[in-house]
Amino acid sequence: MLAATVALGRVPVAARTQSPSPTQSATTADTLSAADLARLRAYEEHLAEVTATLPRGVSLARILGPMLAFAGSRSTLATADDENRTVLMATAFYVKGWPIEVLAPEARNWTRPRPRGVVLAGRGDLAEHFTLSALLASASGQAIADWIGLYKELTDAHGREGFSFSDLAADRAGSKLGRAATDPASATAIQTRAGAGLSEADILPNIDDLPTDLSDAELTRRFGGIGVPAYTAMIARIEHEVEALPLYR
């Protein structure tokens, strides 16, 4: 079970991939203030509005844009980071299919978004990589989110999925958004840019030529392993292209 410590505003919350017991839910909800709950409900219900008419297999960009723009309509300079943090939380839970009741049992009575099978670059797993990394970076900092993304790819290299540089690109891009959206110095600017509409080119660099599904042996053969020049050059390229994304210019 993947467990991550995240923050709703300034309040830490344990978010888990499995449904909580009633006792776990009540304990978690007790850590949320009335303002936290009201903010979370506002974004859950707006997410329901945003997704109501969208097709299945919708791009993540078509969800993040209106959600961050809505955050802008609710924010002041002092609250923009917390508003964006809650957007990233609601979006990550939605994309991952996690029950929002783990944060607030009251959510059972809220208007809920319909599942749409969100994708990024045509892939559901990339949307999950991106949104989870954004959530982790918004709470823990980009370095931790990047490390978790790399750790997952290394374990995949030993299994059936394989190591994927495109997954790492989604991780890095999500981390960048999570950090920028919850930095008081840039939170409002992110909202303003999202209000003009987001495309996938705004949030994820081109990944078409990035190697994917590499076994441990193939990763070593082609790149020499982790930390050697060929691998480091590929990571540096990805990070450079993420930094150049229009959303952060």
MIVEX-651476 format. One line per 10 residues: number of its first residue (from 0); their letters; for each residue y, z, x negated of N, C-alpha, C. Coordinates in nm, 3 decimals. Layout:
# residues N
NUM> a> Y/Z/X/Y/Z/X/Y/Z/X ~ ...
# end
This chain:
# residues 249
0> mlaatvalgr> -0.120/0.000/-0.085/0.000/0.000/0.000/0.124/0.000/-0.088 ~ 0.213/-0.093/-0.059/0.338/-0.098/-0.133/0.436/-0.003/-0.070 ~ 0.493/0.087/-0.146/0.593/0.180/-0.094/0.718/0.169/-0.179 ~ 0.832/0.168/-0.114/0.959/0.157/-0.188/1.056/0.258/-0.133 ~ 1.130/0.323/-0.220/1.237/0.412/-0.176/1.362/0.329/-0.159 ~ 1.414/0.327/-0.036/1.533/0.250/-0.005/1.638/0.343/0.049 ~ 1.758/0.292/0.072/1.867/0.376/0.120/1.938/0.310/0.235 ~ 1.956/0.384/0.341/2.035/0.340/0.454/2.169/0.410/0.442 ~ 2.273/0.335/0.402/2.397/0.400/0.362/2.370/0.478/0.235 ~ 2.390/0.606/0.239/2.365/0.689/0.121/2.242/0.778/0.142
10> vpvaartqsp> 2.166/0.752/0.250/2.054/0.841/0.283/1.923/0.777/0.242 ~ 1.843/0.839/0.153/1.716/0.779/0.113/1.615/0.784/0.227 ~ 1.536/0.675/0.237/1.435/0.664/0.342/1.310/0.607/0.279 ~ 1.192/0.657/0.316/1.067/0.601/0.265/1.024/0.487/0.355 ~ 1.014/0.365/0.300/0.975/0.249/0.379/0.835/0.207/0.337 ~ 0.746/0.195/0.434/0.607/0.164/0.403/0.562/0.041/0.480 ~ 0.462/-0.028/0.425/0.416/-0.150/0.489/0.324/-0.121/0.606 ~ 0.269/-0.002/0.618/0.182/0.028/0.730/0.259/0.108/0.834 ~ 0.211/0.102/0.960/0.279/0.173/1.067/0.266/0.324/1.044 ~ 0.374/0.398/1.065/0.369/0.541/1.040/0.305/0.615/1.155
20> sptqsattad> 0.259/0.737/1.127/0.215/0.823/1.235/0.338/0.877/1.306 ~ 0.324/0.930/1.430/0.439/0.988/1.498/0.509/1.095/1.416 ~ 0.430/1.174/1.341/0.490/1.280/1.259/0.572/1.220/1.146 ~ 0.518/1.115/1.080/0.592/1.051/0.972/0.722/0.991/1.023 ~ 0.717/0.926/1.140/0.837/0.864/1.195/0.942/0.968/1.225 ~ 0.902/1.078/1.286/0.999/1.181/1.322/1.063/1.240/1.199 ~ 0.980/1.263/1.093/1.034/1.320/0.970/1.134/1.226/0.906 ~ 1.101/1.096/0.903/1.191/0.998/0.844/1.320/0.991/0.922 ~ 1.309/0.983/1.055/1.428/0.968/1.139/1.521/1.086/1.126 ~ 1.464/1.206/1.099/1.547/1.325/1.086/1.646/1.312/0.971
30> tlsaadlarl> 1.620/1.221/0.874/1.710/1.206/0.761/1.827/1.114/0.793 ~ 1.824/1.047/0.908/1.929/0.952/0.944/2.033/1.019/1.032 ~ 2.158/0.996/1.000/2.266/1.048/1.083/2.282/0.962/1.207 ~ 2.361/1.010/1.301/2.389/0.931/1.421/2.456/0.800/1.384 ~ 2.545/0.804/1.283/2.612/0.681/1.240/2.513/0.583/1.177 ~ 2.418/0.635/1.098/2.315/0.548/1.039/2.234/0.478/1.148 ~ 2.192/0.555/1.247/2.111/0.500/1.355/2.189/0.396/1.435 ~ 2.315/0.425/1.461/2.397/0.330/1.538/2.413/0.200/1.460 ~ 2.433/0.210/1.330/2.449/0.090/1.248/2.320/0.010/1.243 ~ 2.208/0.079/1.224/2.080/0.010/1.221/2.052/-0.059/1.355
40> rayeehlaev> 2.082/0.009/1.464/2.058/-0.051/1.596/2.146/-0.175/1.615 ~ 2.270/-0.169/1.573/2.360/-0.283/1.588/2.304/-0.405/1.516 ~ 2.249/-0.387/1.398/2.196/-0.501/1.323/2.062/-0.548/1.377 ~ 1.980/-0.456/1.423/1.854/-0.498/1.486/1.883/-0.583/1.610 ~ 1.977/-0.540/1.690/2.005/-0.613/1.813/2.078/-0.744/1.785 ~ 2.162/-0.747/1.681/2.223/-0.873/1.645/2.120/-0.969/1.588 ~ 2.024/-0.916/1.514/1.916/-0.999/1.462/1.837/-1.061/1.577 ~ 1.819/-0.984/1.684/1.752/-1.039/1.802/1.831/-1.155/1.860 ~ 1.963/-1.143/1.864/2.048/-1.252/1.914/2.040/-1.374/1.823 ~ 2.047/-1.351/1.693/2.046/-1.461/1.597/1.916/-1.539/1.605
50> tatlprgvsl> 1.804/-1.470/1.617/1.674/-1.536/1.614/1.628/-1.588/1.749 ~ 1.698/-1.554/1.854/1.651/-1.588/1.990/1.630/-1.738/2.010 ~ 1.717/-1.819/1.953/1.708/-1.964/1.975/1.664/-2.041/1.851 ~ 1.628/-1.972/1.745/1.585/-2.039/1.623/1.440/-2.083/1.633 ~ 1.403/-2.192/1.566/1.264/-2.239/1.570/1.175/-2.157/1.478 ~ 1.046/-2.173/1.492/0.954/-2.112/1.398/0.969/-2.180/1.263 ~ 0.944/-2.106/1.158/0.961/-2.162/1.024/1.106/-2.182/0.988 ~ 1.194/-2.096/1.039/1.337/-2.110/1.013/1.370/-2.065/0.871 ~ 1.471/-2.129/0.813/1.515/-2.092/0.678/1.581/-1.955/0.678 ~ 1.553/-1.879/0.577/1.615/-1.748/0.559/1.767/-1.759/0.557
60> arilgpmlaf> 1.820/-1.867/0.503/1.966/-1.884/0.496/2.029/-1.882/0.634 ~ 1.958/-1.933/0.735/2.012/-1.938/0.870/2.013/-1.801/0.938 ~ 1.948/-1.705/0.876/1.949/-1.568/0.927/2.050/-1.484/0.847 ~ 2.044/-1.496/0.716/2.135/-1.416/0.632/2.281/-1.449/0.659 ~ 2.313/-1.575/0.680/2.452/-1.614/0.703/2.515/-1.540/0.819 ~ 2.461/-1.554/0.940/2.522/-1.485/1.054/2.510/-1.332/1.047 ~ 2.406/-1.281/0.983/2.393/-1.137/0.972/2.501/-1.078/0.882 ~ 2.525/-1.140/0.768/2.630/-1.091/0.678/2.769/-1.116/0.735 ~ 2.784/-1.224/0.810/2.913/-1.249/0.876/2.939/-1.141/0.982 ~ 2.837/-1.102/1.054/2.851/-0.995/1.153/2.888/-0.864/1.084
70> agsrstlata> 2.829/-0.841/0.967/2.866/-0.722/0.889/3.014/-0.725/0.857 ~ 3.067/-0.844/0.826/3.208/-0.855/0.796/3.296/-0.818/0.914 ~ 3.250/-0.849/1.035/3.329/-0.817/1.154/3.330/-0.668/1.184 ~ 3.237/-0.594/1.125/3.225/-0.450/1.151/3.280/-0.366/1.036 ~ 3.317/-0.429/0.926/3.344/-0.356/0.802/3.491/-0.331/0.776 ~ 3.513/-0.227/0.698/3.639/-0.207/0.628/3.607/-0.220/0.479 ~ 3.709/-0.218/0.395/3.683/-0.224/0.252/3.595/-0.108/0.206 ~ 3.610/0.005/0.273/3.535/0.125/0.233/3.391/0.125/0.283 ~ 3.360/0.044/0.385/3.226/0.050/0.445/3.145/-0.078/0.426 ~ 3.203/-0.181/0.365/3.135/-0.311/0.356/3.001/-0.300/0.284
80> ddenrtvlma> 2.994/-0.218/0.177/2.868/-0.207/0.103/2.758/-0.145/0.189 ~ 2.790/-0.039/0.266/2.690/0.023/0.351/2.648/-0.071/0.465 ~ 2.743/-0.145/0.520/2.709/-0.240/0.625/2.614/-0.347/0.571 ~ 2.645/-0.399/0.454/2.558/-0.502/0.394/2.421/-0.447/0.360 ~ 2.416/-0.323/0.314/2.288/-0.261/0.281/2.198/-0.255/0.404 ~ 2.257/-0.223/0.518/2.178/-0.215/0.640/2.134/-0.354/0.685 ~ 2.219/-0.455/0.665/2.178/-0.593/0.694/2.055/-0.630/0.611 ~ 2.058/-0.600/0.483/1.946/-0.634/0.395/1.820/-0.559/0.436 ~ 1.836/-0.436/0.479/1.721/-0.360/0.526/1.661/-0.421/0.652 ~ 1.744/-0.447/0.751/1.695/-0.503/0.876/1.630/-0.639/0.853
90> tafyvkgwpi> 1.691/-0.719/0.766/1.638/-0.852/0.740/1.505/-0.846/0.666 ~ 1.495/-0.759/0.566/1.370/-0.746/0.491/1.257/-0.698/0.581 ~ 1.285/-0.599/0.663/1.180/-0.550/0.754/1.135/-0.661/0.849 ~ 1.231/-0.740/0.896/1.199/-0.849/0.988/1.113/-0.955/0.919 ~ 1.155/-0.998/0.801/1.082/-1.103/0.730/0.942/-1.055/0.692 ~ 0.930/-0.931/0.647/0.800/-0.877/0.608/0.711/-0.842/0.727 ~ 0.772/-0.832/0.845/0.694/-0.792/0.962/0.665/-0.643/0.966 ~ 0.748/-0.564/0.896/0.731/-0.420/0.898/0.792/-0.362/1.025 ~ 0.732/-0.257/1.081/0.788/-0.195/1.202/0.913/-0.114/1.171 ~ 1.021/-0.147/1.238/1.146/-0.074/1.215/1.134/0.070/1.263
100> evlapearnw> 1.032/0.099/1.344/1.012/0.236/1.391/0.984/0.334/1.277 ~ 0.944/0.281/1.161/0.922/0.371/1.048/1.053/0.437/1.006 ~ 1.165/0.373/1.038/1.295/0.430/1.008/1.352/0.506/1.125 ~ 1.321/0.460/1.246/1.380/0.522/1.365/1.286/0.503/1.483 ~ 1.217/0.609/1.528/1.130/0.596/1.644/1.205/0.543/1.767 ~ 1.336/0.569/1.774/1.417/0.522/1.887/1.416/0.370/1.898 ~ 1.381/0.302/1.791/1.383/0.156/1.791/1.286/0.096/1.891 ~ 1.189/0.174/1.936/1.097/0.124/2.038/1.170/0.084/2.165 ~ 1.287/0.140/2.187/1.364/0.111/2.308/1.480/0.013/2.282 ~ 1.490/-0.038/2.160/1.597/-0.132/2.128/1.554/-0.274/2.160
110> trprprgvvl> 1.652/-0.362/2.175/1.622/-0.505/2.185/1.572/-0.550/2.049 ~ 1.457/-0.615/2.047/1.392/-0.647/1.920/1.392/-0.797/1.893 ~ 1.405/-0.838/1.768/1.400/-0.981/1.735/1.259/-1.037/1.749 ~ 1.251/-1.162/1.787/1.122/-1.229/1.798/1.076/-1.279/1.662 ~ 0.947/-1.268/1.633/0.896/-1.323/1.506/0.917/-1.474/1.500 ~ 0.965/-1.523/1.386/0.991/-1.667/1.371/0.925/-1.727/1.248 ~ 0.858/-1.647/1.167/0.797/-1.702/1.047/0.900/-1.757/0.951 ~ 0.984/-1.669/0.896/1.097/-1.709/0.813/1.047/-1.764/0.679 ~ 1.112/-1.872/0.631/1.071/-1.934/0.506/1.191/-1.953/0.414 ~ 1.162/-1.975/0.288/1.262/-2.010/0.188/1.199/-2.119/0.102
120> agrgdlaehf> 1.267/-2.231/0.087/1.210/-2.348/0.020/1.076/-2.385/0.083 ~ 1.068/-2.366/0.215/0.949/-2.403/0.289/0.834/-2.305/0.280 ~ 0.854/-2.191/0.215/0.745/-2.096/0.191/0.780/-1.958/0.244 ~ 0.688/-1.902/0.321/0.708/-1.768/0.373/0.705/-1.663/0.265 ~ 0.620/-1.682/0.164/0.611/-1.581/0.058/0.740/-1.572/-0.023 ~ 0.811/-1.685/-0.038/0.937/-1.680/-0.112/1.043/-1.604/-0.033 ~ 1.044/-1.620/0.100/1.137/-1.542/0.182/1.108/-1.393/0.168 ~ 0.981/-1.357/0.160/0.944/-1.217/0.142/0.987/-1.167/0.004 ~ 0.960/-1.246/-0.100/1.003/-1.208/-0.234/1.153/-1.183/-0.237 ~ 1.229/-1.276/-0.181/1.374/-1.268/-0.185/1.425/-1.145/-0.113
130> tlsallasas> 1.382/-1.124/0.011/1.438/-1.016/0.090/1.395/-0.879/0.040 ~ 1.272/-0.866/-0.008/1.229/-0.737/-0.061/1.305/-0.704/-0.189 ~ 1.325/-0.804/-0.275/1.402/-0.781/-0.397/1.546/-0.746/-0.366 ~ 1.604/-0.812/-0.264/1.741/-0.779/-0.224/1.749/-0.635/-0.175 ~ 1.651/-0.593/-0.098/1.649/-0.457/-0.047/1.635/-0.356/-0.160 ~ 1.543/-0.382/-0.252/1.522/-0.290/-0.363/1.646/-0.281/-0.452 ~ 1.706/-0.397/-0.480/1.825/-0.397/-0.565/1.942/-0.326/-0.498 ~ 1.950/-0.335/-0.366/2.060/-0.270/-0.295/2.049/-0.119/-0.302 ~ 1.928/-0.070/-0.326/1.908/0.074/-0.330/1.886/0.125/-0.471 ~ 1.814/0.047/-0.554/1.767/0.098/-0.682/1.834/0.033/-0.801
140> gqaiadwigl> 1.902/-0.078/-0.780/1.960/-0.151/-0.891/1.876/-0.273/-0.926 ~ 1.939/-0.373/-0.983/1.871/-0.500/-1.007/1.759/-0.487/-1.109 ~ 1.774/-0.403/-1.209/1.673/-0.394/-1.314/1.539/-0.351/-1.256 ~ 1.539/-0.252/-1.167/1.415/-0.204/-1.107/1.353/-0.313/-1.021 ~ 1.435/-0.382/-0.941/1.384/-0.489/-0.856/1.322/-0.600/-0.940 ~ 1.387/-0.636/-1.051/1.334/-0.741/-1.138/1.202/-0.698/-1.199 ~ 1.192/-0.572/-1.240/1.068/-0.523/-1.300/0.953/-0.528/-1.201 ~ 0.980/-0.488/-1.077/0.876/-0.491/-0.974/0.829/-0.634/-0.950 ~ 0.926/-0.728/-0.947/0.888/-0.867/-0.927/0.800/-0.919/-1.040 ~ 0.835/-0.887/-1.164/0.754/-0.929/-1.278/0.616/-0.864/-1.273
150> ykeltdahgr> 0.610/-0.736/-1.240/0.482/-0.667/-1.234/0.388/-0.734/-1.133 ~ 0.443/-0.773/-1.018/0.362/-0.840/-0.917/0.308/-0.973/-0.970 ~ 0.392/-1.050/-1.039/0.347/-1.178/-1.091/0.240/-1.160/-1.198 ~ 0.251/-1.057/-1.279/0.148/-1.033/-1.380/0.015/-0.996/-1.315 ~ 0.019/-0.916/-1.208/-0.105/-0.883/-1.139/-0.161/-1.006/-1.068 ~ -0.074/-1.092/-1.016/-0.120/-1.215/-0.952/-0.189/-1.307/-1.052 ~ -0.142/-1.306/-1.177/-0.201/-1.393/-1.279/-0.349/-1.358/-1.302 ~ -0.385/-1.233/-1.275/-0.524/-1.190/-1.290/-0.605/-1.215/-1.165 ~ -0.539/-1.251/-1.056/-0.608/-1.270/-0.929/-0.605/-1.414/-0.884 ~ -0.621/-1.435/-0.753/-0.631/-1.569/-0.699/-0.496/-1.637/-0.688
160> egfsfsdlaa> -0.387/-1.562/-0.671/-0.257/-1.623/-0.648/-0.199/-1.688/-0.773 ~ -0.215/-1.627/-0.887/-0.160/-1.681/-1.009/-0.015/-1.643/-1.031 ~ 0.027/-1.651/-1.157/0.165/-1.621/-1.196/0.254/-1.737/-1.153 ~ 0.370/-1.704/-1.096/0.459/-1.808/-1.043/0.602/-1.785/-1.087 ~ 0.658/-1.880/-1.161/0.799/-1.871/-1.198/0.889/-1.893/-1.076 ~ 0.841/-1.966/-0.978/0.922/-1.984/-0.856/0.932/-1.853/-0.779 ~ 0.826/-1.774/-0.779/0.834/-1.641/-0.719/0.936/-1.555/-0.791 ~ 0.934/-1.562/-0.925/1.030/-1.484/-1.002/1.173/-1.529/-0.976 ~ 1.192/-1.660/-0.954/1.326/-1.709/-0.921/1.373/-1.650/-0.789 ~ 1.284/-1.643/-0.691/1.320/-1.582/-0.562/1.349/-1.433/-0.580
170> dragsklgra> 1.270/-1.367/-0.664/1.295/-1.225/-0.693/1.433/-1.205/-0.756 ~ 1.464/-1.287/-0.858/1.591/-1.273/-0.927/1.709/-1.303/-0.834 ~ 1.694/-1.407/-0.751/1.802/-1.443/-0.659/1.822/-1.334/-0.554 ~ 1.713/-1.280/-0.503/1.726/-1.171/-0.406/1.790/-1.048/-0.468 ~ 1.750/-1.017/-0.592/1.810/-0.904/-0.662/1.960/-0.924/-0.679 ~ 1.998/-1.047/-0.713/2.140/-1.076/-0.731/2.217/-1.054/-0.602 ~ 2.163/-1.102/-0.491/2.230/-1.081/-0.363/2.238/-0.933/-0.329 ~ 2.128/-0.861/-0.348/2.126/-0.719/-0.316/2.229/-0.641/-0.395 ~ 2.245/-0.675/-0.521/2.342/-0.604/-0.605/2.485/-0.641/-0.566 ~ 2.509/-0.772/-0.548/2.646/-0.816/-0.517/2.691/-0.772/-0.378
180> atdpasatai> 2.599/-0.774/-0.283/2.636/-0.741/-0.145/2.665/-0.593/-0.128 ~ 2.613/-0.509/-0.217/2.633/-0.365/-0.203/2.720/-0.307/-0.314 ~ 2.781/-0.393/-0.392/2.881/-0.352/-0.489/3.016/-0.352/-0.418 ~ 3.086/-0.238/-0.410/3.214/-0.235/-0.339/3.312/-0.341/-0.387 ~ 3.299/-0.385/-0.512/3.392/-0.484/-0.565/3.367/-0.624/-0.511 ~ 3.246/-0.651/-0.461/3.213/-0.786/-0.414/3.158/-0.791/-0.272 ~ 3.136/-0.676/-0.210/3.071/-0.673/-0.079/3.147/-0.753/0.026 ~ 3.279/-0.737/0.030/3.359/-0.809/0.130/3.359/-0.959/0.103 ~ 3.365/-0.998/-0.023/3.364/-1.141/-0.058/3.233/-1.206/-0.015 ~ 3.122/-1.137/-0.030/2.993/-1.190/0.016/2.996/-1.214/0.166
190> qtragaglse> 3.051/-1.120/0.240/3.061/-1.135/0.385/3.146/-1.257/0.422 ~ 3.259/-1.273/0.353/3.349/-1.384/0.383/3.282/-1.518/0.355 ~ 3.213/-1.527/0.243/3.145/-1.652/0.210/3.031/-1.681/0.307 ~ 2.960/-1.577/0.348/2.853/-1.596/0.446/2.907/-1.642/0.580 ~ 3.029/-1.599/0.612/3.089/-1.638/0.738/3.112/-1.787/0.749 ~ 3.123/-1.856/0.636/3.142/-2.001/0.635/3.008/-2.073/0.647 ~ 2.898/-1.997/0.651/2.765/-2.056/0.661/2.696/-2.061/0.527 ~ 2.568/-2.028/0.524/2.490/-2.031/0.402/2.382/-2.139/0.411 ~ 2.358/-2.204/0.299/2.246/-2.296/0.286/2.150/-2.238/0.184 ~ 2.032/-2.295/0.174/1.937/-2.247/0.073/1.991/-2.268/-0.068
200> adilpniddl> 2.072/-2.373/-0.087/2.129/-2.398/-0.219/2.227/-2.289/-0.259 ~ 2.278/-2.213/-0.162/2.368/-2.102/-0.193/2.293/-1.979/-0.243 ~ 2.168/-1.962/-0.200/2.099/-1.838/-0.229/1.980/-1.852/-0.324 ~ 1.933/-1.975/-0.347/1.818/-1.996/-0.435/1.837/-2.123/-0.515 ~ 1.822/-2.116/-0.648/1.833/-2.239/-0.728/1.714/-2.331/-0.702 ~ 1.725/-2.454/-0.746/1.615/-2.549/-0.729/1.493/-2.500/-0.807 ~ 1.381/-2.495/-0.740/1.259/-2.443/-0.803/1.150/-2.548/-0.812 ~ 1.183/-2.673/-0.781/1.079/-2.776/-0.769/0.999/-2.796/-0.897 ~ 1.062/-2.778/-1.014/0.991/-2.804/-1.139/0.945/-2.676/-1.209 ~ 0.953/-2.564/-1.141/0.908/-2.439/-1.203/0.756/-2.427/-1.194
210> ptdlsdaelt> 0.689/-2.391/-1.303/0.543/-2.375/-1.301/0.502/-2.263/-1.206 ~ 0.393/-2.286/-1.136/0.345/-2.186/-1.039/0.193/-2.180/-1.044 ~ 0.139/-2.075/-0.984/-0.006/-2.057/-0.976/-0.074/-2.065/-1.113 ~ -0.016/-1.998/-1.211/-0.073/-1.998/-1.346/-0.170/-1.880/-1.360 ~ -0.290/-1.909/-1.407/-0.382/-1.800/-1.440/-0.332/-1.730/-1.565 ~ -0.390/-1.615/-1.593/-0.351/-1.541/-1.712/-0.371/-1.625/-1.837 ~ -0.483/-1.697/-1.841/-0.513/-1.779/-1.957/-0.416/-1.896/-1.969 ~ -0.382/-1.958/-1.856/-0.291/-2.072/-1.859/-0.150/-2.028/-1.894 ~ -0.110/-1.911/-1.845/0.022/-1.858/-1.881/0.031/-1.839/-2.032 ~ -0.074/-1.786/-2.091/-0.076/-1.765/-2.235/-0.078/-1.897/-2.310
220> rrfggigvpa> -0.156/-1.994/-2.261/-0.166/-2.123/-2.328/-0.034/-2.199/-2.326 ~ 0.034/-2.198/-2.210/0.155/-2.279/-2.195/0.281/-2.211/-2.246 ~ 0.283/-2.076/-2.235/0.407/-2.005/-2.270/0.387/-1.898/-2.377 ~ 0.264/-1.877/-2.418/0.238/-1.781/-2.524/0.229/-1.638/-2.477 ~ 0.252/-1.614/-2.347/0.249/-1.479/-2.294/0.388/-1.425/-2.269 ~ 0.394/-1.299/-2.225/0.521/-1.237/-2.190/0.599/-1.201/-2.316 ~ 0.729/-1.233/-2.316/0.817/-1.188/-2.423/0.829/-1.281/-2.542 ~ 0.750/-1.389/-2.545/0.761/-1.484/-2.656/0.867/-1.588/-2.623 ~ 0.912/-1.668/-2.722/1.027/-1.756/-2.699/1.016/-1.850/-2.580 ~ 0.903/-1.916/-2.559/0.892/-2.012/-2.449/0.906/-1.942/-2.314
230> ytamiarieh> 0.842/-1.828/-2.301/0.854/-1.751/-2.176/0.998/-1.701/-2.159 ~ 1.053/-1.646/-2.265/1.190/-1.592/-2.258/1.289/-1.701/-2.222 ~ 1.269/-1.821/-2.276/1.359/-1.933/-2.245/1.350/-1.970/-2.097 ~ 1.231/-1.967/-2.040/1.217/-1.998/-1.898/1.286/-1.893/-1.812 ~ 1.271/-1.766/-1.846/1.338/-1.661/-1.770/1.489/-1.673/-1.784 ~ 1.536/-1.703/-1.905/1.680/-1.719/-1.926/1.734/-1.835/-1.843 ~ 1.658/-1.943/-1.834/1.699/-2.057/-1.753/1.711/-2.016/-1.607 ~ 1.612/-1.946/-1.556/1.614/-1.901/-1.417/1.735/-1.813/-1.391 ~ 1.757/-1.717/-1.480/1.869/-1.625/-1.461/2.003/-1.697/-1.468 ~ 2.014/-1.795/-1.556/2.138/-1.873/-1.565/2.162/-1.948/-1.434
240> evealplyr> 2.058/-2.008/-1.378/2.074/-2.085/-1.256/2.103/-1.994/-1.136 ~ 2.047/-1.873/-1.136/2.080/-1.778/-1.030/2.226/-1.737/-1.040 ~ 2.272/-1.708/-1.161/2.411/-1.667/-1.180/2.509/-1.775/-1.136 ~ 2.466/-1.901/-1.141/2.553/-2.014/-1.107/2.551/-2.048/-0.958 ~ 2.475/-1.973/-0.878/2.467/-2.004/-0.734/2.605/-1.996/-0.669 ~ 2.634/-2.087/-0.576/2.768/-2.090/-0.514/2.811/-1.958/-0.450 ~ 2.717/-1.883/-0.398/2.752/-1.758/-0.332/2.820/-1.658/-0.425 ~ 2.794/-1.670/-0.555/2.844/-1.572/-0.651/2.954/-1.625/-0.741 ~ 3.000/-1.745/-0.715/3.105/-1.804/-0.799/3.240/-1.743/-0.766
# end
